[in-house]
Structures are given as C-alpha cells and as structure tokens.
Amino acid sequence: MPDIVTAKLNNKMSSVKSNSPEIVKDPQYFVSEESLNKYSPEEQVDRLAEELGINQKKLMWKIDLWVVPPFCLLYFLSFLDRVNISNANLYGLSTELGLVGNQYNIALTVFFVPYVFFEVAANYTIKFVAPHIWLSILVLLFGALSIGMGFVQNFGGLVACRFLIGVTEASTFPSIFYLLSTYYSKSESQRRFSAFFSCTALSGAASGAIAYRIHDLDGVHGLSSWRWIFIIEGIVTCGCAFLLFFLIADFPEQARFLNANERTFLKKKLEILTGTSSAFEIKNKLKDVLKCFKDWLIWLPALSYFGLIIPSYGYAYFAATIINQMGYTAVDAQQHSVYPWLCAFGLINITAFVSDKFQKRLPFAIAACVIAIAGLAMVLGATEAPRIRYAGCFLAASGLYTAMPLVVCWAALNNGSHIRKSVGTAWQIGFGNIGGIIATFIFLAKDAPVYKPGLATCLAAVCFSIICSFAYFFTCMRMNKIKQTDAYKEHNKMSSIKSKSPEIVKDPQYIVSVESLNKYSPEEQVDRLAEELGINQKKLMWKIDLWVVPPFCLLYFLSFLDRVNISNANLYGLTTELGLVGNQYNIALTVFFVPYVLFEVAANYIIKFVAPHIWLSILVLLFGALSIGMGFVQDFGGLVACRFLIGVTEASTFPSIFYLLSTYYSKSESQRRFSAFFSCTALAGAASGAIAYRINDMDGVSGLSSWRWIFIVEGIVTCGCALLLFFLIADFPEQSRFLNENERTFLKQKLEILTGTSSAFEIKSKVKDVVKCFKDWLIWLPALSYFGLIIPAYGYAYFAATIINQMGYTAVDAQRHSVYPWLCASGLINITAYISDKFQKRLPFAIAACVLAIAGIVMVLVATEAPRIRYAGCFLSASGLFTAMPLVVCWAALNNGSHIRKSVGTAWQIGFGNIGGIIATFIFLAKDAPVFKPGLVTSIAGVCFSMICSFAYFFTCRRMNKIKQTDAYKEEFAAMEEREQINAGDRNPNFKYLY
C-alpha cells in the first residue's frame, strides 16, 4: 500500500512533470506506476482496486445502477418523442392537417436537419454544462415540443415543432454514449451501451402501445387521438425531465454517487485498460475538434451508423403505416407495431451481453444487419402475405436496433480521449442521422402498401452499413498492429506525460502515478487503482448503471417515440384529415431529418459547454412541446414545420447519449449499456403502436381526431419526463453529481488505463480539431454503416404500422400488431449487447443482426400472399435492424478515444447516418401499397451497404492497430504536443481499436 499511494507527494511524481500553471494534481490519490508496470493491464486494475479498497463488482453494479437507467429513460423518451409522429400519422395527422404530396415526409425530414448539424456542438456542450443539467433541459424541451405537436394546426406548425425537436434531441444520443464510455472499459461497455440503446426498441414499442390506447381519446376535448399521442407523451417526457435532473450521472470525475477513491480507481482503470488518459480537465481547442475529422476511425463508424439510420428511421416512422397497409386498421396497426419493437428490445440487450462476453463488435453487428436485411426483404417481398411481412417487421426492427448500439458503442469505446469521444460520438450519430432525412422520403404514400422503393433503399443502406462496419473493423485491426511497432511507440511518450500546454489542468490529488501501474496489465492496474482508492468496482458499476443508463433510456425512448409516432397518426387518418396529397406525407417525414442531420455534430458539441442534464432535458421539453403541437397542426405547412423543429431538437439526443455513455464505460462494459438505451427505440416503437392502439378510442374527444391525440398525449408525457430527466440525466463523469471524488478519479483513470488515452475533457477544442476528425475514415465508415441501417430502421419505424395495416389488419389492429416486433427487437438488442460485451466483439454480432434484418425484410417483401409470414418478417426486421444499430454506434463510439473524437465521431455517425432517414421516408410510398416493394428492396440494399461498411470499418480498425505498433508511428506520435496526443485519443499507440 505505501508503495502505491503516497499521501502527499508534493509534485515529486517523476512521470508527471507539470510545466503548466493550470495543471493541478493531488498526490493523495496518485498510484505509483512502478508497482503496477510489471503486471498485465487486468492485474494492474485488480491490484489498484486492492490498493484503493475497491470492490470492483460492487463498483460496477453501483455505476450500472446510477448511470445506465437514467440514460435508458432519457433515450426512451427521446426516441418516443421522435418517432411518435408515425403513430399520430396513422391516426389521421396528415389528413387533419391537410398534408399533401410529400409534406408528411418533409415533416419527418426536418427533424434531422438540426439533429445532424447540432450533434457535435451539442455533444461538446456537456463538457461545460453538467450532463445532468444539460440533458434534463433537453428532455424538458423536447417534451414540451412534443406537447406542442399536439396542437399544431397546419404543415408549418408541424415542421416548426419537428425542427425544434431535432434541435433539442441532437445531443442526447451521442452525449449518452460519450458519458457511458467514460465509465466503462471496452469489455464492460457493449451491454451498457446496448441497454440504453435498446430503449429505442422499448420506445418504439411504447409508441405503438400508447398510440393504440390513446385511440380511445379521439375527440376528447375536441382533440383527435393523434394529437393526444403527442400531448400525453410530451407531458410524460416533461415529467421525466425533472426526475432525470437528479438521476443523470455526470462524468466520473464529477460523479456525485462515487467517492474519491472510486473516481480515482474508475479513471485509472480505464487509463490502464485503454492505455490512455481521460484528460477530463484539458481545455480543448477548435483544432482538436477538426483533427478528429481527419481520422477514418471517426468517419467509418459514422458511415456505418448512417447506413443503419436510414432503415431504422424508415422503420420507426413508417412501421405503423406499413403494418396498417398490411390490412390492419389504424388502431390495430398501432398495437401490432409494438411487438417488433419489443422483440428488438430483447435482441439488443441479448446481443450486447454476448458482444461484451466475447469482446467482439463486428460479428454481432453484421449478424444484426443480416437479420434486418432478412426482415426488410420479407416486408418487401411478401406483398400478398401480410403475416410474413409483419414477421419481417420483427426481424427488421430487431436487426436494425441491435446493430445500431453495437456500431455506436464500438466507435465510442475506440475513442480514447474526451475530445475524441465527444466529437467522434457526436459525429457518428450526427452524420449517421443524415440517413434519417433519407428515411423520411423513401416511404411515400404513392408507394403504399408495398413501399418498394423505401424498403429497397433500406436494404441498400443496411448493406452499406455492413461494408462500413467491416471497413472500420479492418481499420481498427490495422491500427492496433501499427501501434505495436517500435517506431510508433517511440512517438508516444504518454507514460511520462510531460505537459507542454498551458491549457492543461490536472489535479494531482486524483492522479494515480503511472510508474506504480505500468508494470501491471491494464486490468490489474484498474484493480489496484480501485484498491488504492477504496473503490468497489462492482458497486461503482451498478451505481453508474443506475444513475446513467435509465435516464438516457427514458430520454431516447421519448425521443424516438415523438419521432416516429407520425406513422401511427397517419394510420388513423393524419394524411386524410390534413389533406396531404402525393408525397407530402413522406416530405413531412423527411423534413425531420434535415435539421437532424445538419445540427447533429453542432448540437452534440454543445454538451461540452452546457451541462448534459440541462441541455438534454431542454431538448426533451422542446420536442415534447413540438409533439403536442403536432396534434394541432391544420395543414401540410404546420406539419412540416413541427417535424422540422423536432428534427432540430432531437438532433443532439442520440449522439449525446452515446457520447456520455462512452465516458462512463470501458469497451468491455459499453455495448450492453449502449444497447440498453438504444433498445428504447424498439420499446418506443412498440409503445408508439400500443399508445396509438389505445388512443383510437379518443377519436373525436374534444373535437380532435385520434391521430391528433397520439401526438398530444405522447407530447405531454414527453414534457413531463423532461422535467424528470433534468434531475436524472448524468453529466460527464468529471461533473457527475452522483459520484464522489474517489469514484470520479477512479472512473476517469480506469478509462484512461483501459483505453490507453487521455479523455481530455478539459481541453478546449478548436474548429480545426473538429475538422481533423472529419478527415478520418474511422469517423466516416461507422457513419456510413449506420446510414445503411437508418434507411430500413426508419423505414420500419415510420411505415411498420402502415405495412401491417396493408396486411389486412384494420388501422387499430395494425397499431396493436406493430408493438410486438418492437418488443422483440428490444429483447434482442439487449441480449446481443450482453453477448457482444462478453466476447468483446462487434462485427460478428452486427453482421448477424444485419442478416436477421435482411431475412425479415425479405419475408415482408416476398410473402405477399401470406400476411402472417410478412408479419413475422417484421419481427426479424425490427430485431435485426435495431440490434445492429446500437452495435454499430457503440462500436464506433468506443473506438473514439478522446472527448473531441467521441463528440464529433458519434454525432457525425448518427447525424450522417440519419440522412438515411430521409431516404426511408420516400421509399415507402402509398402507390406501392400493400407490398411496398421499392421501399423493402431499398431497405435490403441499405442493410447490405451497412454490412459492407461494417466490414470496411473492421479491417480499418485492425489495420490501424497494426500500424500503431510500428516504430515509425510511435515516433511520429511521440513528436506531437501533449494536447495533440490527448485529442488524438484512439490514435495513441496504447489504444487498441475494438472490432
């Protein structure tokens, strides 16, 4: 013990000679590196835990309990408020607002414009505003906007609300991933990431379930049921925002639920296991942000995520509509849209568990993509078999939403510094969400009931995501090899951390001496650090999981619910009542993605300046209010306006959540957490259908159609949850209120140890740092992969209920039947996340999920005469797509090693990926009903594209791992200034890309 911890070293640490007036380090928690260097990383962590009196299992449980559940709740709400427009549309949103042509698609698209553009900036804000403040404010805002969606009277109001929701949600997703990556090591991450990401599935399920029930409110107080969807969900979201304010975990360095020893252990554990320093206190410059964009390890996950976003948003927005087109009534379509989401929820978490178990990302991401492709193919092909098409929804939802957290978590954990985590995660999600814009225009009313163009686009997008995932995999593999070369190592002098930057601020009280840990393995270093700081790692992990993940799950649940409930509303007569003609409904869907894509990175960057709990809760309140406003739109203009504003408010939610989660969890811990929150998309999809199913009874209440009540009710719930999320959302670990000083220190150093990079949370990034991220294929490939998944995912989300309706179900029954695939997806998301974390692999699971999705899509596509087979295809599609999405996002998020790269990379992956959402909105056209062949074929192509990108990402990662081990690379890296080394994050030779 004495040789590990020196009570007061008075700056005698030979390894850390601070020349900066801003650097402050407290020797009380400085663990000597000599005593650890002789051990393996795992042994170092164990010995560190022993030294600090940390029970690692208890600490992990503590983190899991404190961190993951709030993020799960947050993302649940975010996704719920984001996709509930699909449920509202099923209940007559388009009809009542008089939407014509592509106005509905425009309303969907406009969400993605701010979502994409604000992703990085919003995600960056949580470095300056405590995550629990920033994120809870965002939840409050998009909850309020969801409520506002219930009162929109025309297309303009609808677009305005959707735009603002896109703004408020832009930071949520990358911020969650960013924060989670600071709490969990790579081996711990996937389950956590997927647990929160699985909330997309739960949110999707909830969206359908709520819409199903809200149908009974049609006419209450003169409001249509679709308005009640927005109002009720907005109110719940606003209420949850206040809860999330107290629940959301900040960064480990600030975590209130961690003591000083736990913070120190957690920080050092991650440093040991990753080989990097979190550098939370470093003030980033714009050039640090731009530098991230020069890295392919930022771009590849963003491209992969982009490939997933198109089908995932296509599913989220049009699932209820597609299910409705399968022959179900609008109400039944809402109900039936729930089940694929629930299926996706299960698959997300199962995959995350397995992924973490094997510490693999690519296999599971690919598998999820394959499942999504299968599901999309079923929806596309089984034009005369509604059950097969519906079964395809299960596969599509499960595959897409299982793959997404895998991709995001993968990238988030591979970003080693705060700057790379912040930028990388935000960019992955922001860029990826460009796919959301695409998703809104690939499911057009004229293509109903088959939606062939939309489904075909989704298939293509998933395939693109697979390609990008493989590219990212090989890039990571290559970089791992490069970093082991002597030349590369000589460039890296991070072990001595000789500060040359006057901007670096480090507190010796919470810095563990590198000499005492280097002789151990990263895992041993983390254990010894925990021991030194008196950290029980399991308790800390539970604490983080409870504080961080649930609020994000709720947030994204609400976000996705408010995003896709338009499909449920459409099934109840939105298009008819608003007088939408031609592709106007698809335009309303598409317009959501325009700001969602454009503002993704910028919004995600903001969380480095505005506390995540403030920023995200504000966004939730805004898109909740806009959702309410959607319930009162009277024409196409109002609908488009609301959808556009929702896109603005939701732009930051997804990448911000991923960004934040990546700052709490290591690579091995992340996927389950990422997928747990992402599975909320499936739950939100299920809830959307279930709510729409029930809201059908509200038709005529207060003179409002049932589709209006969908928006109003869900918007009210969202606004309510926004207030709750303000108190629940966790900020970055460095700011986390639920962590004590030791816990913050441990968490920060743990991630630095495990990733081999410094988080550089405190570095003030510059524009050139952001631009640099965009020059990196490791940023682009995950975004492309996510893009490939987004097409079928949003195609499913928006048109699942419609497709199910076309299978022969009534609109009401279609709402109900749309729930079950979402629930299936939710389960698969979390199962896959667990397995992915278990094996520490992402690609195999992502590919498997894509294959499952493809199978589901094919079933829906082919079984035109077999409704049951088509319906079964919905299960496979939802499960495959929404399982693959978190795999892809988590994969990329974990591979972004710094705050700037996490922020930009995640935001770009999600922002760019959501361009696929634009495609998704125009590939399922009414004229193609009931088969929607073009949409299904496009969806299959999207999944295939996602698979290709995933493989590309895989090989890029592997290649980069090799490159970083070369002497030349190490020498080049060592020649860099310290702040550049820290911002480089995952480019550190000690950082190994996950694949």
NUKOL-534286 format. One record per residue (C-alpha): x, y, z; residue in three letters. Coordinates in steps of 0.25 Angstrom, whole numbers, plus 2048, in hexadecimal, padded with zeros to 3 digits. Last residue first. Layout:
<atoms>
XYZALA ...
</atoms>
This chain:
<atoms>
7C97ED77ATYR 7CF7F5785LEU 7DA7FE781TYR 7E67FD78BLYS 7EB80A791PHE 7FA809796ASN 7FF80E789PRO 7F681B78BASN 7ED81D77FARG 7E281A788ASP 7E382778FGLY 7E9830785ALA 7E483B78EASN 7EE837798ILE 7F983678FGLN 7F6843789GLU 7F5849797ARG 80384379AGLU 80A84878EGLU 80D83E783MET 81B838782ALA 81782C789ALA 80C82977FPHE 816829774GLU 82082077BGLU 81581777ELYS 810816770TYR 81E81476BALA 821809775ASP 815801771THR 80A7FD77BGLN 801808777LYS 800802769ILE 7FC7F476ELYS 7F07FA775ASN 7ED803769MET 7EC7F7761ARG 7E27F076AARG 7DA7FD76BCYS 7DA7FE75CTHR 7D67F075APHE 7CA7F1763PHE 7C67FE75ETYR 7C67F8750ALA 7BE7EC755PHE 7B47F675BSER 7B37FE74FCYS 7B07F1747ILE 7A57ED751MET 79F7FB751SER 79E7FA742PHE 7977ED743CYS 78E7F374DVAL 78B7FF744GLY 7897F5738ALA 77F7EE740ILE 7787FB743SER 7787FF735THR 7717F2731VAL 7677F473CLEU 764802738GLY 7627FF729PRO 75A7F372CLYS 7507FA735PHE 7477ED734VAL 7397F4738PRO 73C7FF734ALA 746804729ASP 73D810726LYS 73D814735ALA 74C815734LEU 75680E73DPHE 763812737ILE 76282173APHE 763822749THR 76E81874AALA 777820741ILE 77682C74AILE 778823756GLY 78581E74EGLY 78A82C750ILE 78982775FASN 79682175DGLY 79D82E75BPHE 798833768GLY 799826770ILE 7A782376BGLN 7AA83276BTRP 7A6834779ALA 7AD82877ETHR 7BA82C777GLY 7B983A77BVAL 7B783878ASER 7BF82C78BLYS 7CA832783ARG 7CA83E78BILE 7C9837798HIS 7D582E794SER 7D581F791GLY 7CB81D786ASN 7CB80E784ASN 7C080C78FLEU 7B7816788ALA 7B980E77BALA 7B6800781TRP 7AA807789CYS 7A480C77CVAL 7A6800774VAL 7A17F777FLEU 796801783PRO 791800774MET 7927F1772ALA 7887ED77DTHR 77E7F7778PHE 77F7F276ALEU 77F7E376DGLY 7747E3777SER 76B7ED76FALA 76E7E5762SER 76C7D7769LEU 75F7DB770PHE 75A7E2763CYS 75D7D575CGLY 7537CE765ALA 7497D8760TYR 74C7D4752ARG 74B7C6755ILE 73E7C875BARG 7397D0750PRO 73C7C5746ALA 7387C9738GLU 7437D4736THR 74D7CB73DALA 7597D0735VAL 75C7DE73ALEU 7587DC749VAL 7607CF749MET 76B7D6742VAL 76B7E174CILE 76C7D7758GLY 7777CF751ALA 77F7DC74FILE 77C7E075DALA 7827D3762LEU 78E7D5759VAL 7907E375FCYS 78F7DD76DALA 79A7D3769ALA 7A37DD763ILE 7A27E676FALA 7A47DA778PHE 7B17D5771PRO 7B67E476FLEU 7B57E877EARG 7BE7DF786LYS 7C17E0795GLN 7BD7D2797PHE 7B47D57A3LYS 7B17E379EASP 7AC7DD791SER 7A47D3799ILE 79E7DE7A2TYR 79B7E7796ALA 7947DB78FTHR 78B7D879AILE 7887E779CASN 7847EA78DILE 77D7DC78CLEU 7747E0797GLY 7717EE791SER 76F7E8784ALA 7647DE789CYS 75D7EA78FLEU 75E7F1782TRP 7587E577BPRO 74D7E5785TYR 7487F3784VAL 7447F4775SER 7397EA778HIS 7327F4781ARG 7337FF777GLN 72F7F676BALA 7237F1773ASP 71E800774VAL 721803765ALA 71A7F6762THR 7227EA75FTYR 7237E4750GLY 7327E474EMET 7317F374AGLN 72F7F7758ASN 73C7EF75CILE 7437F8751ILE 73D804757THR 741801765ALA 74F7FD760ALA 75080A758PHE 757815760TYR 75F80B769ALA 76180175ETYR 76680B754GLY 76D812760TYR 775805762ALA 776801753PRO 77D80F750ILE 78481075DILE 78C80375BLEU 79380874FGLY 796815756PHE 79B80E762TYR 7A6807759SER 7A9814752LEU 7AB81B760ALA 7B380F764PRO 7BC811758LEU 7BD820759TRP 7C3822766ILE 7CE817765LEU 7D081C757TRP 7D682975DASP 7D6836757LYS 7C983A75EPHE 7D083976BCYS 7DA844767LYS 7CF84D764VAL 7CB84C773VAL 7D984F777ASP 7DA85A76DLYS 7CE861773VAL 7D5861781LYS 7D385978DSER 7D485E79BLYS 7DB8537A3ILE 7D48507B0GLU 7CF8427ABPHE 7DC83E7A6ALA 7D882F7A7SER 7E682B7A8SER 7EA81E7A0THR 7EE8107A3GLY 7E080B7A2THR 7E08037AELEU 7E980C7B7ILE 7E28187B2GLU 7D48127B5LEU 7D980E7C3LYS 7DF81B7C5GLN 7D28237C3LYS 7CA8197CBLEU 7D38187D6PHE 7D48277D7THR 7C58297D7ARG 7C381E7E1GLU 7CE8247EAASN 7C78327E9GLU 7B982D7EBASN 7B08297E0LEU 7A182C7E0PHE 7A483A7DCARG 7AB8377CFSER 7B48427CAGLN 7C183B7C7GLU 7B882E7C4PRO 7B18377B9PHE 7A383B7BDASP 7988317C1ALA 78A8337BEILE 7808317CALEU 77D83F7CEPHE 77A8457C1PHE 7758387BDLEU 76983A7C6LEU 7658477C0LEU 7678417B2ALA 75E8367B6CYS 75283F7B7GLY 7558457AACYS 7568377A4THR 7498337AAVAL 74283F7A5ILE 74883C797GLY 74382E797GLU 73583279BVAL 73583D791ILE 73C836785PHE 73382A786ILE 72783378ATRP 72883977CARG 72782B775TRP 71A82877DSER 713834777SER 71184077FLEU 703846783GLY 705846791SER 705837790VAL 702833782GLY 70B827781ASP 70F824790MET 70D81578EASP 718815784ASN 72181978FILE 72280B793ARG 728806786TYR 730812784ALA 736810792ILE 73A80278FALA 73F805781GLY 748810787SER 74C808793ALA 7517FD78AALA 759807782GLY 75D80E78FALA 761800794LEU 7697FD788ALA 77080B789THR 772808797CYS 77B7FD793SER 785808791PHE 78680B7A0PHE 7887FC7A3ALA 7917FB796SER 79A80579BPHE 79B8007A9ARG 79D7F27A4ARG 7A77F679AGLN 7AF7FE7A4SER 7B57F67AEGLU 7C07EF7A6SER 7C47FC79FLYS 7C48047ACSER 7B880B7B1TYR 7B68197B7TYR 7BB8227ACTHR 7B58197A1SER 7A781B7A8LEU 7A882A7A6LEU 7AC829797TYR 7A181F795PHE 79782779CILE 79C834795SER 79B82D787PRO 78D829789PHE 78883678FTHR 78E840787SER 78684177BALA 77983F783GLU 77684E784THR 779851776VAL 772845770GLY 766849779ILE 767857772LEU 766851764PHE 75B848768ARG 75385376ECYS 75585C762ALA 752851758VAL 74484E760LEU 74185D760GLY 74485E751GLY 73B85274EPHE 72F857755ASP 728858762GLN 73285576CVAL 72C85377APHE 73284677EGLY 73F849778MET 740854783GLY 74084978DILE 74C843787SER 752851786LEU 751852795ALA 757845797GLY 76284978DPHE 765855795LEU 76484E7A3LEU 76D84379EVAL 77784D799LEU 7778557A6ILE 7798487ADSER 7858457A4LEU 78C8527A6TRP 78A8537B5ILE 78D8457B9HIS 7998467AFPRO 79F8527B5ALA 7A185D7ABVAL 7AF85F7A5PHE 7B48517A1LYS 7A584D79FILE 7A5857794ILE 7AE84E78BTYR 7A2845789ASN 799850784ALA 7A485477AALA 7A6846775VAL 797843774GLU 79385076EPHE 79384D75FLEU 78E83F761VAL 78284176ATYR 78084E763PRO 77D847756VAL 77883A75DPHE 76B840761PHE 768845753VAL 76783774ETHR 75B832756LEU 75383E751ALA 75883C743ILE 75382E744ASN 745833748TYR 74683D73DGLN 74A832732ASN 73D83472AGLY 73283A732VAL 73083E741LEU 722843744GLY 725845753LEU 71A83C756GLU 71E83174CTHR 72C83174FTHR 72A83175ELEU 72082675DGLY 72281C768TYR 72D815760LEU 73482275FASN 73482476EALA 73B81776FASN 74681B765SER 74782976CILE 74A822779ASN 758820773VAL 76082C779ARG 75882E785ASP 75A81F789LEU 769820785PHE 76B82C78ESER 763827799LEU 76A819799PHE 777821798TYR 7758297A4LEU 76F81D7ACLEU 77C8147A8CYS 7858207ABPHE 77E8217B9PRO 7808127BBPRO 78F8127B7VAL 79681C7C0VAL 79181B7CETRP 78E80C7CFLEU 7998087C6ASP 7A38117CDILE 7A080C7DBLYS 7A07FD7D6TRP 7AE8007D0MET 7B28067DDLEU 7AD7FA7E5LYS 7B47F17DCLYS 7C17F97DDGLN 7C17FA7ECASN 7CA8067EDILE 7D38097F9GLY 7DC8127F1LEU 7E88097F1GLU 7E07FD7EFGLU 7D98037E3ALA 7E78077DELEU 7EC7F97E0ARG 7E07F37D8ASP 7E27FD7CDVAL 7F07FA7CCGLN 7EE7EB7CCGLU 7E47ED7C0GLU 7EE7F67B9PRO 7F97EB7BBSER 8037EE7C6TYR 8117F47C5LYS 80B8017C1ASN 8038037CELEU 80D8097D8SER 8148117CEGLU 8078187C9VAL 80581E7D6SER 7F681F7D8VAL 7F082D7D6ILE 7E58327DFTYR 7EC83B7E9GLN 7F683F7DEPRO 7EB8477D7ASP 7ED8497C9LYS 7EB8567C0VAL 7F18567B2ILE 7EF8647ABGLU 7FE8687ADPRO 80285C7A4SER 80F8567A5LYS 80C84B7B0SER 8158407B0LYS 80C8347B1ILE 81782A7B5SER 80F81E7B1SER 8098267A5MET 81782579ELYS 811820791ASN 81A822785HIS 82381778AGLU 81780E78ALYS 81481177BTYR 82280D777ALA 822801780ASP 8167FB779THR 80A7F8782GLN 80280477ELYS 8037FF76FILE 7FD7F2773LYS 7F17F877AASN 7EF80276FMET 7EE7F7765ARG 7E37F076EMET 7DC7FD770CYS 7DC7FF761THR 7D87F175EPHE 7CC7F2767PHE 7C8800762TYR 7C87FB754ALA 7C07EF758PHE 7B67F975FSER 7B6802752CYS 7B27F674AILE 7A77F1753ILE 7A27FF754SER 7A17FF744PHE 7997F2745CYS 7907F974FVAL 78E805746ALA 78B7FC73AALA 7817F4741LEU 77A801746CYS 77A807738THR 7737FA733ALA 7697FC73ELEU 76680A73AGLY 76680872CPRO 75C7FC72ELYS 752803737TYR 7497F7735VAL 73C7FE73APRO 73F809736ALA 74980E72CASP 74181B72ALYS 74181E739ALA 75081F738LEU 759817741PHE 76781B73BILE 76682973FPHE 76782974ETHR 77281E74EALA 77B827746ILE 77A832751ILE 77C82875BGLY 789823754GLY 78E831757ILE 78D82B765ASN 79A824763GLY 7A2831761PHE 79C83576FGLY 79E828775ILE 7AC825771GLN 7AF834772TRP 7AA835780ALA 7B1828784THR 7BE82C77EGLY 7BE83B782VAL 7BB838791SER 7C382B792LYS 7CF83178AARG 7CF83D793ILE 7CD8357A0HIS 7D982C79CSER 7D981D797GLY 7CF81C78CASN 7CE80D78AASN 7C480B794LEU 7BA81578DALA 7BD80E780ALA 7B9801784TRP 7AE80678DCYS 7A880D780VAL 7A9801778VAL 7A47F8782LEU 799802786PRO 794802778MET 7957F3775ALA 78A7EF77FTHR 7817FA77ATYR 7827F576CLEU 7817E676EGLY 7767E7778SER 76D7F1770ALA 7707EA763ALA 76E7DC768LEU 7617DF76FPHE 75C7E7763CYS 75F7DB75BGLY 7557D3763ALA 74B7DE75FTYR 74E7DC750ARG 74D7CD752ILE 73F7CF759ARG 73B7D874EPRO 73D7CE743ALA 73A7D4736GLU 7457DE735THR 74F7D473BALA 75B7DA734GLY 75D7E873BLEU 7597E4749VAL 7617D7748MET 76D7DE742ALA 76D7E874DLEU 76D7DD757GLY 7787D6751ALA 7807E374FILE 77E7E675EALA 7827D8762ILE 78F7DA759VAL 7917E7760CYS 7907E076DALA 79A7D6769ALA 7A47E0764ILE 7A37E8771ALA 7A57DB779PHE 7B17D7771PRO 7B77E5771LEU 7B67E8780ARG 7BE7DE787LYS 7C27DE796GLN 7BD7CF797PHE 7B57D27A3LYS 7B37E079FASP 7AD7DC792SER 7A47D1799VAL 79E7DB7A2PHE 79C7E6797ALA 7967DB78FTHR 78C7D779AILE 7897E679CASN 7867EA78EILE 77F7DD78BLEU 7757DF797GLY 7727EE793PHE 7707EA784ALA 7667E0788CYS 75F7EB790LEU 7607F4784TRP 75A7E977BPRO 74F7E7785TYR 74A7F6786VAL 7477F8777SER 73B7EE778HIS 7347F7782GLN 736803779GLN 7327FB76DALA 7257F6775ASP 721805777VAL 724809768ALA 71C7FC764THR 7257F175FTYR 7257EC751GLY 7347EC74EMET 7337FB74BGLN 7327FD75AASN 73E7F675DILE 7457FF753ILE 73F80B75ATHR 743806767ALA 751803763ALA 75281075BPHE 75A81A764TYR 76281076DALA 764806761TYR 769811758GLY 770817764TYR 777809765SER 779807756PRO 780814754ILE 787815761ILE 78F80775FLEU 79780C753GLY 79A81975APHE 79F811766TYR 7A980A75DSER 7AD818757LEU 7AF81E765ALA 7B6811769PRO 7C081375DLEU 7C182275FTRP 7C782376DILE 7D181876BLEU 7D481E75ETRP 7DB82A765ASP 7DB83775FLYS 7CE83B766PHE 7D5839773CYS 7DF844770LYS 7D484E76ELEU 7D084C77CVAL 7DE84E781ASP 7DF85A778LYS 7D386077FLEU 7DB86078CLYS 7D8857798ASN 7DA85B7A7LYS 7E084F7AEILE 7D984B7BBGLU 7D483E7B6PHE 7E18397B2ALA 7DC82B7B0SER 7EA8257B0SER 7ED81A7A6THR 7F280B7A7GLY 7E48067A5THR 7E47FC7B1LEU 7ED8057BAILE 7E68127B7GLU 7D980C7B8LEU 7DD8067C6LYS 7E38147C9LYS 7D681B7C8LYS 7CE8117CFLEU 7D88107DAPHE 7D981F7DCTHR 7CA8217DCARG 7C88157E5GLU 7D381A7EFASN 7CC8287EFALA 7BE8237F1ASN 7B58207E6LEU 7A68237E6PHE 7A98327E3ARG 7B082F7D6ALA 7B983B7D3GLN 7C58347CEGLU 7BC8287CAPRO 7B58327C0PHE 7A78367C5ASP 79D82C7C8ALA 78E82E7C5ILE 78582B7D1LEU 7828397D7PHE 77F8407CAPHE 7798337C5LEU 76E8357CELEU 76B8437C9PHE 76C83E7BBALA 7628337BECYS 75783C7C0GLY 75A8437B3CYS 75A8367ACTHR 74D8317B2VAL 74783E7ADILE 74C83C79FGLY 74882E79EGLU 73A8337A2ILE 73983F799ILE 74083878DPHE 73782C78DILE 72B835791TRP 72C83C784ARG 72B82F77CTRP 71E82C784SER 71883877FSER 715843788LEU 70784978BGLY 70984879AHIS 709839798VAL 706836789GLY 71082A788ASP 713826796LEU 710818793ASP 71C818789HIS 72581B794ILE 72680C797ARG 72C80878ATYR 734815789ALA 73A811797ILE 73D803792ALA 743807785GLY 74C81278CSER 74F808797ALA 7547FE78DALA 75C809786GLY 76180E794SER 764800798LEU 76C7FE78BALA 77380B78DTHR 77580779BCYS 77E7FC796SER 789807794PHE 7898097A3PHE 78C7FA7A5ALA 7947FA799SER 79E80379FPHE 79E7FC7ACARG 7A07EF7A6ARG 7AA7F479CGLN 7B37FB7A6SER 7B97F17B0GLU 7C47EB7A7SER 7C77F97A1LYS 7C87FF7AFSER 7BC8067B5TYR 7BA8137BCTYR 7C081D7B2THR 7B98167A6SER 7AC8177ADLEU 7AD8277ACLEU 7B082779ETYR 7A681D79APHE 79B8257A2ILE 7A083279BSER 7A082C78EPRO 79182878FPHE 78C835797THR 79384078FSER 78A841783ALA 77D83F78BGLU 77B84E78ETHR 77E85377FVAL 776847779GLY 76B84B782ILE 76C85977DLEU 76B85576EPHE 75F84B771ARG 757856778CYS 75A86076DALA 756856762VAL 749853769LEU 74686176BGLY 74886475CGLY 740858758PHE 73485D75FASN 72D85D76CGLN 737859776VAL 731856784PHE 736848787GLY 74484C781MET 74585678DGLY 74484B797ILE 75084478FSER 757852790LEU 75585279FALA 75B8447A0GLY 766849796PHE 7698547A0LEU 76984C7ADLEU 7718417A7VAL 77B84C7A2LEU 77B8527B0ILE 77E8447B6SER 7898427ADLEU 79084F7B0TRP 78E84F7BFILE 7928407C1HIS 79D8427B7PRO 7A484D7BFALA 7A68597B5VAL 7B485B7B0PHE 7B884D7ABLYS 7A984A7A9ILE 7AA85579ETHR 7B284C795TYR 7A6843792ASN 79E84F78EALA 7A9854785ALA 7AB84677EVAL 79C84377CGLU 798851779PHE 79885076APHE 793842769VAL 787843773TYR 78585176DPRO 78284B75FVAL 77D83E764PHE 76F843769PHE 76C84A75CVAL 76C83C756THR 75F83775DLEU 75884475AALA 75D84374CILE 75883574BASN 74A83A74FTYR 74A845745GLN 74E83B73AASN 74183D732GLY 73684373AVAL 735846749LEU 72784B74DGLY 72A84C75CLEU 71E84275FGLU 722839754THR 731838757SER 72F836766LEU 72482C763GLY 72682176DTYR 73181A766LEU 738828765ASN 738828774ALA 73F81B775ASN 74982076BSER 74B82D772ILE 74E82577FASN 75C823779VAL 76482E77FARG 75C82F78CASP 75E82078FLEU 76D82178BPHE 77082C794SER 7678267A0LEU 76E81879FPHE 77B81F79DTYR 7798277AALEU 77481A7B1LEU 77F8127ADCYS 78981D7B1PHE 78381D7BFPRO 78480E7C0PRO 79380D7BBVAL 79A8177C5VAL 7968147D3TRP 7928067D3LEU 79D8027C9ASP 7A780A7D1ILE 7A48047DELYS 7A47F67D8TRP 7B17F97D2MET 7B67FE7E0LEU 7B17F17E7LYS 7B87E97DDLYS 7C57F17DEGLN 7C57F07EDASN 7CF7FC7EFILE 7D87FD7FBGLY 7E18067F4LEU 7ED7FD7F4GLU 7E47F17F1GLU 7DE7F87E5ALA 7EB7FC7E0LEU 7F07EE7E1ARG 7E47E97D9ASP 7E67F47CFVAL 7F47F17CDGLN 7F17E27CCGLU 7E87E57C0GLU 7F27EE7BAPRO 7FD7E37BBSER 8067E57C7TYR 8157EA7C8LYS 8107F87C6ASN 8087F97D2LEU 8117FC7DESER 81A8057D5GLU 80D80D7D1GLU 80B8137DFSER 7FD8167E2VAL 7FA8257E4PHE 7EE8267ECTYR 7F382F7F7GLN 7FD8357ECPRO 7F283F7E8ASP 7F58457DALYS 7F38537D6VAL 7F78577C8ILE 7F38657C4GLU 80186B7C6PRO 8068617BDSER 81485B7BEASN 80F84F7C4SER 8198447C6LYS 8118377C6VAL 81982B7C6SER 82382F7D0SER 8188317DAMET 81E83A7E5LYS 8138447E4ASN 8118467F3ASN 8108377F4LEU 8058387FFLYS 7FF82B803ALA 8078227FBTHR 7FF8167F6VAL 80580A7EFILE 8128087F7ASP 80B80A804PRO 800800800MET 
</atoms>
